[in-house]
Amino acid sequence: MTVLRSMVLFVLAALAEIGGAWLVWQGVREHRGLLWIGGGVIALGLYGFVATLQPDAHFGRILAAYGGVFVAGSLAWGMVFDGFRPDRWDVIGALVCLAGVAVIMYAPRAA
C-alpha cells in the first residue's frame, strides 16, 4: 500500500508541477494573461506541498526519484496538450528515467 500511495503522490505532483509550468508558459508565451500565470503559480505551490506527503522522509531521495516522473510526465503532457509526438529516443529515455525511479524509491533497503 505504501508503494501505491507513493506512486499516486508522484502522479499528483507531476500534474501540479507540469500543469503549473504549462499554465505559466501559456500565460507568458501565448499571451493568455495573468489569470493563466496566477493559476500556474498556485499549481506550482501545490506541487511543493504534495511532494512533502511522500512516505519516505528523505528529501533528496524523493526529489531525485521525482525527476524521473517529471521527465516521463512532461513528454505525456506534451502529447496530450500540445500535440507533441515523442520519437523512440524520447520513449527510451523516459523508460530509463522511470526505471531509475523504481530503483531509487522501491528497491529493498536494510532497515
Number of C-alpha atoms within 10 A of each C-alpha: 6 11 13 9 13 19 18 13 20 25 17 16 25 25 20 23 25 23 22 24 18 21 25 25 16 17 19 14 11 10 12 14 14 14 12 18 21 15 17 24 19 13 23 22 14 17 22 13 13 17 19 16 14 19 13 12 10 10 12 9 13 20 14 14 22 24 17 22 23 23 18 20 20 19 18 18 18 15 13 11 10 10 10 12 12 13 8 9 9 14 14 13 14 21 16 14 20 20 14 18 21 15 12 15 18 13 9 8 6 4 3
